[in-house]
Amino acid sequence: MYDVIVVGGGNAACAAAVSARENGAKRVVLLEKAPKEQRGGNTHFSGAIFRFVFNKVEELDRFVPQVEEEYPGFHAGVPKYPREAFREDLMRVTEGRSDPELADLLIDASYDTTCWMQDVGKHKFELARSVMGIKVGNQYKWPRGAIVRTVHEGVGLSSTWFKTVEAMGIEIRYEAHVLELTQSESGRIDGVVVRGTDGVRKLNAKAVVLACGGFETNPEWRTRYLGQEWAHAKVRGSNFNYGDGLRMALDMGAMPWGHWGGCHATPIVSDAPDYGVRNLTDKTNRLSYHYGVMLNVEGKRWIDEGADMNAFTYAKYGGLILKQTKGRVYQIFDSKVLDLLEPRYKTSEPFKSDTLEGLLKQLDIDQKQAMKTLQEYNNAAERGGPFNPAVLDHLSTEGIEPAKTNWAQKLDKPPFYSWAVTGGITFTFGGLKINKEAQVISTGWKPIEGLYAAGEMVGGLFHYNYALGTGLMSGSVFGRIAGRSAARS
């Protein structure tokens, strides 16, 4: 008999297990579906950036104490990030649909939870320079909110969690495929049925926390909920997330909640593998499109590449890329911006030419239309400004559709470069309804006793789009709450 069973092996599951143990649960078990060498869910593949509230820059010092020595002027150059700014960002990208109760809980607990991860979880942090730091002259500029990540990114985040879990005496079972929830005659969830290396067993517990991700790996569910174009989508992360936890909770009468037709999908290199590769983690991402243009195979621009900072558009644009013909587009840059491209671009060889015509000849694209599109873009570009990569600079186009509203420099400095990209799915937005104690709510609008959820299984936070760093922050916040609630139930 366990006090708490946690299903999953990523950031949210580990946070829940640690929190349950910290809050008095003596017997806690973590059931990880994957074998040990593939543990960690999507967390292993993440950039491990955490978006959280800080009312003054000095509140970051506990996470990055040497930062001023490494980056002189850091404290003066970083904008503070009060709860109002976080809420504005979250509501803007979700078109005002983020569940207000969950959004407030996430935002208000974000800083304290990050401190808890450092103090109890034993995580170490650093600036997310390679992804979010933008060098302007001799100084780095930082966008608001998403500045800090764990050391060694998702690999470090996952390995540190497991070290902490083990150090706290929490049992871990690998290759433990949970098949269903069990319940007592009173209706309380009292355990799980799990298929492991020793066969099928029932494990009993006072409470169960589901933190085993969404359904992004499941082609049948992707087609059903996201649409036909998602049937062959490449999966950026874990190849174990088939929606098992969602299915077994729905079987118990849990309420579906949030945007089941939405997901986090990222621009990635078009020849990326079908599933995440452990040693590549997130290095297939190609997120600097806002400094160039994107052409589909018909040779046309089809979206405003500079609508916002890429931290607020990348999770939506991956899905929009997938909806283009052949699920592929070409990001095109000139040499003026080459130093601004995130380092991950260096993990694959681009197409390259001293002329735009020569570049287009190398691409599987309507070359005549593509050349016309680029000429029209150059004629319309560089209105307003001046160019400033660190802010919305309003250097825009005029007289073409779609417009490019920021960073619209001409493509006029050779050599020219192009990367072919597709959309890679990261996680799905549809999930379960929970309350502020992370209890799963039934379709009868009452909590299901003994059942809690966290991480990507929580529905309602994200709709249409996503702001960089909120997913892992949500996993930690609601994982901590779920573990605490389960231990006290």
Kinemage of the C-alpha trace (Angstrom):
@kinemage 1
@onewidth
@group {chain A} dominant
@subgroup {mainchain}
@vectorlist {calphas} color= white
{ca met a 1} P 0.000 0.000 0.000
{ca tyr a 2} L 1.474 3.320 -1.114
{ca asp a 3} L 0.608 6.730 0.184
{ca val a 4} L 0.986 8.320 -3.253
{ca ile a 5} L 1.459 6.859 -6.725
{ca val a 6} L 2.808 9.281 -9.342
{ca val a 7} L 2.396 8.270 -12.988
{ca gly a 8} L 5.011 9.799 -15.291
{ca gly a 9} L 8.703 10.614 -15.358
{ca gly a 10} L 9.089 14.221 -16.475
{ca asn a 11} L 9.387 17.556 -14.686
{ca ala a 12} L 5.794 17.595 -13.377
{ca ala a 13} L 5.886 13.982 -12.168
{ca cys a 14} L 9.182 14.417 -10.344
{ca ala a 15} L 7.968 17.678 -8.776
{ca ala a 16} L 4.833 15.867 -7.581
{ca ala a 17} L 6.784 12.944 -6.112
{ca val a 18} L 9.242 15.230 -4.288
{ca ser a 19} L 6.409 17.430 -3.006
{ca ala a 20} L 4.432 14.418 -1.772
{ca arg a 21} L 7.453 13.107 0.115
{ca glu a 22} L 8.218 16.555 1.523
{ca asn a 23} L 4.642 16.859 2.767
{ca gly a 24} L 4.588 13.667 4.776
{ca ala a 25} L 3.880 10.835 2.351
{ca lys a 26} L 6.152 8.044 3.523
{ca arg a 27} L 5.658 5.578 0.663
{ca val a 28} L 5.786 7.281 -2.731
{ca val a 29} L 6.374 5.487 -6.027
{ca leu a 30} L 7.122 7.004 -9.430
{ca leu a 31} L 5.913 4.871 -12.335
{ca glu a 32} L 7.889 5.640 -15.499
{ca lys a 33} L 6.626 3.953 -18.665
{ca ala a 34} L 9.992 4.219 -20.429
{ca pro a 35} L 13.086 2.145 -19.684
{ca lys a 36} L 15.671 3.905 -17.534
{ca glu a 37} L 17.839 4.937 -20.474
{ca gln a 38} L 14.855 6.733 -22.068
{ca arg a 39} L 13.364 8.239 -18.914
{ca gly a 40} L 12.301 11.832 -18.474
{ca gly a 41} L 9.474 12.385 -20.944
{ca asn a 42} L 9.535 15.646 -22.873
{ca thr a 43} L 11.583 17.277 -20.127
{ca his a 44} L 14.795 15.658 -21.391
{ca phe a 45} L 14.287 17.289 -24.814
{ca ser a 46} L 13.439 20.770 -23.548
{ca gly a 47} L 15.450 23.973 -23.441
{ca ala a 48} L 14.515 24.089 -19.715
{ca ile a 49} L 13.621 27.784 -19.656
{ca phe a 50} L 11.370 28.931 -16.814
{ca arg a 51} L 9.159 32.003 -17.063
{ca phe a 52} L 8.408 33.490 -13.646
{ca val a 53} L 7.524 36.728 -11.914
{ca phe a 54} L 10.237 38.966 -10.499
{ca asn a 55} L 9.471 42.469 -9.296
{ca lys a 56} L 13.084 43.595 -9.330
{ca val a 57} L 16.063 42.228 -11.222
{ca glu a 58} L 17.922 41.495 -7.982
{ca glu a 59} L 15.458 38.657 -7.361
{ca leu a 60} L 17.295 36.761 -10.108
{ca asp a 61} L 20.579 36.891 -8.167
{ca arg a 62} L 19.855 33.730 -6.166
{ca phe a 63} L 19.666 31.783 -9.434
{ca val a 64} L 22.560 33.455 -11.293
{ca pro a 65} L 24.735 35.031 -8.581
{ca gln a 66} L 27.745 35.807 -10.827
{ca val a 67} L 25.754 37.304 -13.649
{ca glu a 68} L 26.906 40.913 -13.299
{ca glu a 69} L 30.546 39.843 -13.514
{ca glu a 70} L 29.904 37.806 -16.651
{ca tyr a 71} L 27.585 40.333 -18.276
{ca pro a 72} L 28.371 43.865 -17.029
{ca gly a 73} L 25.252 46.007 -16.989
{ca phe a 74} L 22.934 43.009 -16.667
{ca his a 75} L 20.907 44.447 -13.801
{ca ala a 76} L 20.379 47.721 -15.627
{ca gly a 77} L 19.434 46.048 -18.909
{ca val a 78} L 16.852 43.496 -17.777
{ca pro a 79} L 13.216 44.578 -17.552
{ca lys a 80} L 11.417 43.518 -14.378
{ca tyr a 81} L 8.572 41.064 -14.829
{ca pro a 82} L 5.669 41.736 -12.454
{ca arg a 83} L 2.589 39.510 -12.364
{ca glu a 84} L 0.727 41.967 -14.595
{ca ala a 85} L 3.301 41.508 -17.358
{ca phe a 86} L 3.174 37.711 -17.094
{ca arg a 87} L -0.619 37.750 -17.194
{ca glu a 88} L -0.634 40.124 -20.149
{ca asp a 89} L 1.737 37.865 -22.092
{ca leu a 90} L -0.225 34.709 -21.287
{ca met a 91} L -3.590 36.221 -22.162
{ca arg a 92} L -2.286 37.867 -25.337
{ca val a 93} L -0.921 34.668 -26.861
{ca thr a 94} L -3.952 32.587 -25.804
{ca glu a 95} L -6.393 35.220 -27.126
{ca gly a 96} L -7.773 35.751 -23.628
{ca arg a 97} L -8.852 32.133 -23.205
{ca ser a 98} L -6.386 30.919 -20.571
{ca asp a 99} L -8.344 29.574 -17.585
{ca pro a 100} L -8.262 32.600 -15.230
{ca glu a 101} L -8.075 30.597 -11.987
{ca leu a 102} L -5.251 28.382 -13.234
{ca ala a 103} L -3.470 31.315 -14.858
{ca asp a 104} L -3.465 33.298 -11.616
{ca leu a 105} L -2.280 30.266 -9.665
{ca leu a 106} L 0.548 29.645 -12.129
{ca ile a 107} L 1.662 33.254 -12.153
{ca asp a 108} L 1.437 33.884 -8.405
{ca ala a 109} L 3.302 30.678 -7.529
{ca ser a 110} L 5.943 30.930 -10.264
{ca tyr a 111} L 8.774 32.657 -8.393
{ca asp a 112} L 8.330 30.767 -5.135
{ca thr a 113} L 8.155 27.465 -7.012
{ca thr a 114} L 11.398 28.227 -8.848
{ca cys a 115} L 13.011 28.934 -5.479
{ca trp a 116} L 11.617 25.618 -4.227
{ca met a 117} L 13.131 23.839 -7.204
{ca gln a 118} L 16.491 25.315 -6.273
{ca asp a 119} L 16.238 24.656 -2.528
{ca val a 120} L 14.392 21.327 -2.416
{ca gly a 121} L 14.822 20.043 -5.944
{ca lys a 122} L 18.557 20.906 -5.887
{ca his a 123} L 18.474 22.439 -9.375
{ca lys a 124} L 21.118 24.843 -10.620
{ca phe a 125} L 20.312 27.678 -12.992
{ca glu a 126} L 21.989 29.836 -15.618
{ca leu a 127} L 21.032 32.508 -18.108
{ca ala a 128} L 19.386 31.185 -21.257
{ca arg a 129} L 21.869 33.152 -23.334
{ca ser a 130} L 22.085 30.925 -26.402
{ca val a 131} L 18.324 31.071 -26.971
{ca met a 132} L 17.116 34.337 -25.448
{ca gly a 133} L 20.142 36.633 -25.098
{ca ile a 134} L 20.513 39.039 -28.040
{ca lys a 135} L 23.849 40.788 -28.497
{ca val a 136} L 23.488 44.439 -29.475
{ca gly a 137} L 26.881 46.111 -29.745
{ca asn a 138} L 28.899 44.936 -26.744
{ca gln a 139} L 25.916 44.158 -24.535
{ca tyr a 140} L 23.360 41.386 -24.314
{ca lys a 141} L 19.701 42.366 -24.272
{ca trp a 142} L 17.131 40.132 -22.628
{ca pro a 143} L 13.409 39.759 -23.354
{ca arg a 144} L 11.027 40.031 -20.474
{ca gly a 145} L 10.205 37.047 -18.326
{ca ala a 146} L 11.981 34.052 -19.882
{ca ile a 147} L 15.599 34.557 -18.905
{ca val a 148} L 16.697 31.669 -16.671
{ca arg a 149} L 17.063 27.968 -17.439
{ca thr a 150} L 18.471 24.965 -15.613
{ca val a 151} L 22.121 24.076 -16.232
{ca his a 152} L 22.533 21.583 -19.096
{ca glu a 153} L 19.016 22.439 -20.201
{ca gly a 154} L 16.460 19.603 -20.234
{ca val a 155} L 19.117 16.918 -19.796
{ca gly a 156} L 20.246 18.596 -16.579
{ca leu a 157} L 16.706 19.290 -15.422
{ca ser a 158} L 15.723 15.648 -15.790
{ca ser a 159} L 18.877 14.114 -14.310
{ca thr a 160} L 18.792 16.456 -11.302
{ca trp a 161} L 15.158 15.608 -10.587
{ca phe a 162} L 15.917 11.891 -10.583
{ca lys a 163} L 18.898 12.394 -8.276
{ca thr a 164} L 16.675 14.296 -5.856
{ca val a 165} L 13.885 11.727 -6.113
{ca glu a 166} L 16.321 8.911 -5.311
{ca ala a 167} L 17.964 10.852 -2.486
{ca met a 168} L 14.565 11.340 -0.824
{ca gly a 169} L 13.908 7.594 -0.789
{ca ile a 170} L 11.179 7.650 -3.406
{ca glu a 171} L 10.786 4.351 -5.245
{ca ile a 172} L 11.132 4.461 -9.041
{ca arg a 173} L 9.804 1.726 -11.309
{ca tyr a 174} L 10.889 1.783 -14.956
{ca glu a 175} L 9.085 0.061 -17.817
{ca ala a 176} L 5.964 0.473 -15.691
{ca his a 177} L 3.112 0.959 -18.159
{ca val a 178} L 0.014 2.060 -16.257
{ca leu a 179} L -3.074 0.644 -17.957
{ca glu a 180} L -5.959 1.869 -15.824
{ca leu a 181} L -7.042 3.492 -12.608
{ca thr a 182} L -8.890 1.557 -9.937
{ca gln a 183} L -11.507 2.822 -7.508
{ca ser a 184} L -13.201 1.737 -4.339
{ca glu a 185} L -16.947 1.287 -3.887
{ca ser a 186} L -17.089 4.836 -2.539
{ca gly a 187} L -15.775 6.117 -5.867
{ca arg a 188} L -12.371 7.119 -4.568
{ca ile a 189} L -9.392 6.357 -6.800
{ca asp a 190} L -7.381 3.791 -4.836
{ca gly a 191} L -4.642 2.609 -7.179
{ca val a 192} L -3.572 1.616 -10.669
{ca val a 193} L -3.158 -1.467 -12.818
{ca val a 194} L 0.356 -1.533 -14.220
{ca arg a 195} L 2.114 -3.774 -16.707
{ca gly a 196} L 5.757 -4.138 -15.721
{ca thr a 197} L 8.672 -6.466 -16.209
{ca asp a 198} L 7.015 -8.888 -13.787
{ca gly a 199} L 3.626 -8.914 -15.505
{ca val a 200} L 0.371 -7.120 -14.708
{ca arg a 201} L -0.121 -6.002 -11.123
{ca lys a 202} L -2.493 -3.828 -9.142
{ca leu a 203} L -0.868 -1.234 -6.904
{ca asn a 204} L -2.947 0.353 -4.150
{ca ala a 205} L -2.542 3.891 -2.853
{ca lys a 206} L -4.323 6.578 -0.904
{ca ala a 207} L -3.967 8.946 -3.879
{ca val a 208} L -2.779 8.945 -7.495
{ca val a 209} L -1.148 11.825 -9.377
{ca leu a 210} L -1.312 11.655 -13.168
{ca ala a 211} L 1.589 13.542 -14.755
{ca cys a 212} L 2.301 11.495 -17.873
{ca gly a 213} L 1.844 14.007 -20.668
{ca gly a 214} L -0.474 14.556 -23.582
{ca phe a 215} L -1.185 12.626 -26.777
{ca glu a 216} L 1.310 14.136 -29.229
{ca thr a 217} L 2.877 10.754 -30.069
{ca asn a 218} L -0.495 9.178 -30.907
{ca pro a 219} L -1.259 9.540 -34.662
{ca glu a 220} L -4.866 8.406 -34.210
{ca trp a 221} L -5.598 11.040 -31.577
{ca arg a 222} L -3.606 13.712 -33.439
{ca thr a 223} L -5.755 13.109 -36.520
{ca arg a 224} L -8.953 13.029 -34.461
{ca tyr a 225} L -8.368 16.186 -32.449
{ca leu a 226} L -5.843 18.273 -34.426
{ca gly a 227} L -6.667 17.392 -38.050
{ca gln a 228} L -5.499 15.305 -40.982
{ca glu a 229} L -2.298 17.293 -41.551
{ca trp a 230} L -1.031 16.155 -38.157
{ca ala a 231} L -1.095 12.460 -39.038
{ca his a 232} L 2.550 12.460 -40.157
{ca ala a 233} L 3.867 15.188 -37.871
{ca lys a 234} L 7.353 14.728 -36.462
{ca val a 235} L 7.435 14.441 -32.668
{ca arg a 236} L 10.074 16.658 -31.086
{ca gly a 237} L 10.254 14.860 -27.782
{ca ser a 238} L 9.362 11.575 -26.092
{ca asn a 239} L 7.924 8.709 -28.147
{ca phe a 240} L 5.952 7.411 -25.136
{ca asn a 241} L 3.204 10.063 -24.867
{ca tyr a 242} L 0.126 8.374 -26.299
{ca gly a 243} L -2.455 9.965 -24.005
{ca asp a 244} L -2.632 6.988 -21.634
{ca gly a 245} L -3.239 9.153 -18.592
{ca leu a 246} L -5.918 11.191 -20.319
{ca arg a 247} L -7.709 8.052 -21.509
{ca met a 248} L -7.760 6.370 -18.092
{ca ala a 249} L -8.925 9.571 -16.377
{ca leu a 250} L -11.707 10.086 -18.925
{ca asp a 251} L -12.742 6.483 -18.335
{ca met a 252} L -13.269 7.452 -14.696
{ca gly a 253} L -15.522 10.348 -15.636
{ca ala a 254} L -12.929 13.144 -15.685
{ca met a 255} L -13.889 16.348 -17.464
{ca pro a 256} L -12.056 17.181 -20.697
{ca trp a 257} L -10.911 20.800 -20.487
{ca gly a 258} L -9.086 23.322 -22.609
{ca his a 259} L -8.139 23.410 -26.272
{ca trp a 260} L -8.199 19.809 -27.510
{ca gly a 261} L -7.683 21.068 -31.048
{ca gly a 262} L -4.502 22.933 -30.146
{ca cys a 263} L -0.873 22.093 -29.516
{ca his a 264} L 2.643 23.430 -29.112
{ca ala a 265} L 4.461 22.909 -32.415
{ca thr a 266} L 7.858 24.321 -33.302
{ca pro a 267} L 9.712 25.081 -36.561
{ca ile a 268} L 12.340 22.326 -36.900
{ca val a 269} L 14.663 21.200 -39.690
{ca ser a 270} L 12.681 19.330 -42.327
{ca asp a 271} L 14.890 16.227 -42.184
{ca ala a 272} L 14.596 15.866 -38.408
{ca pro a 273} L 13.904 12.314 -37.178
{ca asp a 274} L 10.303 11.205 -36.613
{ca tyr a 275} L 10.811 11.218 -32.817
{ca gly a 276} L 13.118 13.101 -30.491
{ca val a 277} L 16.701 11.832 -30.426
{ca arg a 278} L 18.249 11.797 -26.957
{ca asn a 279} L 21.577 13.377 -27.886
{ca leu a 280} L 19.998 16.053 -30.134
{ca thr a 281} L 17.394 17.140 -27.541
{ca asp a 282} L 16.008 20.463 -28.872
{ca lys a 283} L 18.809 21.194 -31.349
{ca thr a 284} L 16.533 20.678 -34.374
{ca asn a 285} L 14.658 23.930 -33.544
{ca arg a 286} L 14.951 26.818 -36.013
{ca leu a 287} L 13.445 29.862 -34.293
{ca ser a 288} L 15.182 32.922 -35.806
{ca tyr a 289} L 12.716 33.254 -38.692
{ca his a 290} L 11.751 36.744 -37.531
{ca tyr a 291} L 15.064 38.084 -38.882
{ca gly a 292} L 14.354 36.802 -42.392
{ca val a 293} L 11.447 35.641 -44.536
{ca met a 294} L 9.675 32.296 -44.939
{ca leu a 295} L 8.553 31.002 -48.338
{ca asn a 296} L 6.314 27.992 -48.927
{ca val a 297} L 6.906 25.600 -51.843
{ca glu a 298} L 4.625 27.771 -54.032
{ca gly a 299} L 7.236 30.503 -53.578
{ca lys a 300} L 5.030 32.790 -51.507
{ca arg a 301} L 5.275 34.445 -48.140
{ca trp a 302} L 2.276 33.321 -46.119
{ca ile a 303} L 2.655 34.857 -42.654
{ca asp a 304} L 4.041 37.885 -40.815
{ca glu a 305} L 7.436 36.599 -39.688
{ca gly a 306} L 7.870 39.603 -37.392
{ca ala a 307} L 4.463 39.741 -35.711
{ca asp a 308} L 6.031 39.508 -32.243
{ca met a 309} L 9.158 38.340 -30.470
{ca asn a 310} L 9.771 34.731 -31.472
{ca ala a 311} L 9.209 33.591 -27.865
{ca phe a 312} L 5.532 34.420 -28.419
{ca thr a 313} L 5.075 33.050 -31.958
{ca tyr a 314} L 7.249 29.941 -32.366
{ca ala a 315} L 4.855 27.486 -30.684
{ca lys a 316} L 2.065 28.541 -33.085
{ca tyr a 317} L 4.116 28.903 -36.274
{ca gly a 318} L 5.265 25.272 -36.228
{ca gly a 319} L 1.679 24.142 -36.702
{ca leu a 320} L 1.036 26.732 -39.409
{ca ile a 321} L 4.134 25.536 -41.262
{ca leu a 322} L 2.815 21.976 -41.141
{ca lys a 323} L -0.372 23.147 -42.877
{ca gln a 324} L 1.565 24.456 -45.877
{ca thr a 325} L 1.934 22.287 -48.992
{ca lys a 326} L 4.240 19.337 -48.264
{ca gly a 327} L 4.397 20.560 -44.643
{ca arg a 328} L 7.579 22.450 -45.502
{ca val a 329} L 8.770 26.050 -45.850
{ca tyr a 330} L 12.123 27.729 -46.394
{ca gln a 331} L 13.609 30.286 -44.010
{ca ile a 332} L 15.769 32.748 -45.974
{ca phe a 333} L 18.367 35.143 -44.538
{ca asp a 334} L 21.136 37.380 -45.787
{ca ser a 335} L 24.540 37.877 -44.202
{ca lys a 336} L 23.516 40.944 -42.175
{ca val a 337} L 21.654 38.791 -39.675
{ca leu a 338} L 23.791 35.654 -39.684
{ca asp a 339} L 25.320 36.469 -36.284
{ca leu a 340} L 21.822 36.914 -34.820
{ca leu a 341} L 20.648 33.398 -35.637
{ca glu a 342} L 20.416 31.174 -32.584
{ca pro a 343} L 23.318 28.699 -32.259
{ca arg a 344} L 21.097 25.717 -33.055
{ca tyr a 345} L 21.200 26.706 -36.741
{ca lys a 346} L 24.802 25.516 -36.796
{ca thr a 347} L 23.723 21.906 -36.228
{ca ser a 348} L 22.751 21.506 -39.904
{ca glu a 349} L 24.176 22.781 -43.207
{ca pro a 350} L 22.099 25.451 -44.955
{ca phe a 351} L 21.679 26.086 -48.654
{ca lys a 352} L 24.026 28.947 -49.581
{ca ser a 353} L 24.626 31.184 -52.599
{ca asp a 354} L 26.037 34.588 -53.525
{ca thr a 355} L 22.791 35.425 -55.329
{ca leu a 356} L 19.132 35.003 -54.482
{ca glu a 357} L 18.594 33.331 -57.864
{ca gly a 358} L 21.346 30.834 -57.125
{ca leu a 359} L 19.877 30.131 -53.689
{ca leu a 360} L 16.367 29.497 -55.034
{ca lys a 361} L 17.685 27.059 -57.664
{ca gln a 362} L 18.760 24.781 -54.829
{ca leu a 363} L 15.297 24.700 -53.225
{ca asp a 364} L 12.265 22.549 -54.034
{ca ile a 365} L 10.196 25.625 -54.756
{ca asp a 366} L 8.413 27.529 -57.520
{ca gln a 367} L 11.489 29.547 -58.461
{ca lys a 368} L 9.760 32.134 -60.675
{ca gln a 369} L 7.162 32.974 -58.034
{ca ala a 370} L 9.762 32.878 -55.247
{ca met a 371} L 11.975 35.397 -57.036
{ca lys a 372} L 8.980 37.656 -57.614
{ca thr a 373} L 8.048 37.375 -53.927
{ca leu a 374} L 11.558 38.300 -52.749
{ca gln a 375} L 11.761 41.260 -55.148
{ca glu a 376} L 8.397 42.546 -53.950
{ca tyr a 377} L 9.502 42.080 -50.355
{ca asn a 378} L 12.758 44.015 -50.894
{ca asn a 379} L 10.872 46.848 -52.604
{ca ala a 380} L 8.428 47.064 -49.695
{ca ala a 381} L 10.893 46.628 -46.822
{ca glu a 382} L 12.676 49.016 -44.443
{ca arg a 383} L 9.847 51.410 -43.657
{ca gly a 384} L 10.198 52.921 -40.188
{ca gly a 385} L 12.746 51.489 -37.800
{ca pro a 386} L 15.670 51.677 -37.216
{ca phe a 387} L 16.480 47.968 -37.026
{ca asn a 388} L 16.858 46.743 -33.436
{ca pro a 389} L 16.887 42.967 -32.875
{ca ala a 390} L 16.183 43.280 -29.143
{ca val a 391} L 12.783 44.989 -29.330
{ca leu a 392} L 9.716 45.300 -31.527
{ca asp a 393} L 11.438 47.859 -33.766
{ca his a 394} L 8.553 48.628 -36.185
{ca leu a 395} L 10.886 48.311 -39.166
{ca ser a 396} L 8.157 47.123 -41.485
{ca thr a 397} L 6.989 46.562 -45.036
{ca glu a 398} L 4.477 48.692 -46.899
{ca gly a 399} L 2.108 47.690 -49.654
{ca ile a 400} L 2.416 43.885 -49.564
{ca glu a 401} L 0.387 41.119 -47.982
{ca pro a 402} L 1.152 39.628 -45.600
{ca ala a 403} L 3.021 42.555 -44.112
{ca lys a 404} L 6.129 42.077 -42.030
{ca thr a 405} L 5.663 44.377 -39.054
{ca asn a 406} L 9.072 44.206 -37.369
{ca trp a 407} L 12.700 43.538 -38.363
{ca ala a 408} L 11.852 43.930 -42.072
{ca gln a 409} L 15.326 44.466 -43.472
{ca lys a 410} L 15.980 43.987 -47.171
{ca leu a 411} L 17.643 40.780 -48.290
{ca asp a 412} L 20.555 42.464 -50.000
{ca lys a 413} L 23.862 41.375 -48.459
{ca pro a 414} L 25.340 38.170 -49.887
{ca pro a 415} L 25.904 35.375 -49.337
{ca phe a 416} L 22.320 34.279 -48.793
{ca tyr a 417} L 21.266 31.278 -46.683
{ca ser a 418} L 18.231 29.036 -46.390
{ca trp a 419} L 17.098 26.273 -44.064
{ca ala a 420} L 14.206 23.976 -44.985
{ca val a 421} L 11.884 23.559 -41.997
{ca thr a 422} L 8.753 21.697 -41.012
{ca gly a 423} L 6.571 21.704 -37.901
{ca gly a 424} L 7.485 19.452 -34.982
{ca ile a 425} L 4.829 18.764 -32.347
{ca thr a 426} L 5.947 19.204 -28.731
{ca phe a 427} L 2.831 18.722 -26.616
{ca thr a 428} L -0.951 18.956 -26.859
{ca phe a 429} L -3.059 21.609 -25.132
{ca gly a 430} L -6.186 19.572 -24.398
{ca gly a 431} L -6.317 18.062 -20.937
{ca leu a 432} L -8.308 17.596 -17.765
{ca lys a 433} L -10.074 20.137 -15.615
{ca ile a 434} L -8.461 20.565 -12.200
{ca asn a 435} L -9.125 22.863 -9.263
{ca lys a 436} L -6.644 24.942 -7.277
{ca glu a 437} L -5.669 21.838 -5.279
{ca ala a 438} L -4.872 20.019 -8.554
{ca gln a 439} L -7.778 17.626 -7.966
{ca val a 440} L -9.238 16.227 -11.185
{ca ile a 441} L -12.820 17.384 -11.706
{ca ser a 442} L -15.504 15.030 -13.027
{ca thr a 443} L -18.104 15.778 -15.669
{ca gly a 444} L -20.450 16.090 -12.696
{ca trp a 445} L -18.431 19.184 -11.697
{ca lys a 446} L -17.173 17.561 -8.506
{ca pro a 447} L -13.636 16.478 -7.595
{ca ile a 448} L -12.768 12.823 -8.167
{ca glu a 449} L -11.524 11.815 -4.740
{ca gly a 450} L -7.940 10.617 -4.680
{ca leu a 451} L -7.065 11.742 -8.222
{ca tyr a 452} L -4.759 14.639 -9.108
{ca ala a 453} L -3.137 15.863 -12.326
{ca ala a 454} L -0.182 18.030 -13.321
{ca gly a 455} L 1.976 19.016 -16.262
{ca glu a 456} L 0.810 18.640 -19.844
{ca met a 457} L -2.304 16.802 -18.630
{ca val a 458} L -3.704 20.036 -17.184
{ca gly a 459} L -6.207 21.531 -19.610
{ca gly a 460} L -7.194 25.166 -19.958
{ca leu a 461} L -3.922 27.081 -19.649
{ca phe a 462} L -2.915 27.181 -23.306
{ca his a 463} L -5.126 27.958 -26.296
{ca tyr a 464} L -3.931 28.510 -29.881
{ca asn a 465} L -0.454 29.497 -28.729
{ca tyr a 466} L 2.025 29.451 -25.878
{ca ala a 467} L 4.654 31.721 -24.329
{ca leu a 468} L 8.187 30.333 -24.028
{ca gly a 469} L 8.958 28.979 -20.556
{ca thr a 470} L 5.380 28.606 -19.304
{ca gly a 471} L 5.080 24.844 -19.892
{ca leu a 472} L 7.841 23.719 -17.549
{ca met a 473} L 6.822 26.418 -15.072
{ca ser a 474} L 3.271 25.037 -15.122
{ca gly a 475} L 4.599 21.498 -14.637
{ca ser a 476} L 6.573 22.527 -11.576
{ca val a 477} L 3.812 24.663 -10.056
{ca phe a 478} L 1.002 22.134 -10.469
{ca gly a 479} L 3.273 19.154 -9.808
{ca arg a 480} L 4.200 20.686 -6.476
{ca ile a 481} L 0.554 21.395 -5.660
{ca ala a 482} L -0.597 17.941 -6.749
{ca gly a 483} L 2.034 16.168 -4.670
{ca arg a 484} L 1.217 18.231 -1.593
{ca ser a 485} L -2.528 17.721 -2.003
{ca ala a 486} L -2.145 13.996 -2.597
{ca ala a 487} L 0.025 13.599 0.505
{ca arg a 488} L -2.569 15.349 2.634
{ca ser a 489} L -5.650 13.647 1.162
